[in-house]
Structures are given as structure tokens and as C-alpha cells.
């Protein structure tokens, strides 16, 4: 199963993104950031939705001046 990991520059940005995403039709959860993806911020957002619209998420978060990076990861 593939998941998308959204990483940010700070915990503050993760919490702001959580608030923004909660108003959108996407299922997500706050998780510890996998070390193989980033060591900057210890928290990230994981999205399991296979209908994930990456462009919509990025453009929405960037409107709120959030610098988001998205990584795709396979879970076994």
C-alpha cells in the first residue's frame, strides 16, 4: 500500500496544515517523520487516500505560506 508523507519545516507548520486539511475531503493523520525521508521536523502528515490530489494539496497549503514536501512511501 502506498502512502504520501507531507513534511514541513516545523511542528508549527504541521499543526497549521492539520487545521487546513481538516476542512478538506482528505483522510490524514499526524505521524512521526520517517528518518529516511527527513530529519528536520519530527512530525509529518500521512495521507493514505488513493484518490490523493497532490496538486490541490500543494496549492492549498502554499496559499497559507506553508512549505510542504511530499514523499511517496510503500508500506508492507
Secondary structure, DSSP 8 states (H G I E B T S, - for coil): -EEEEEE-SSHHHHHHHHHHHTTSS--EEEEE--TTT-SS-SEEEEE--TT--HHHHHHHHHHTT---EEEEEE--
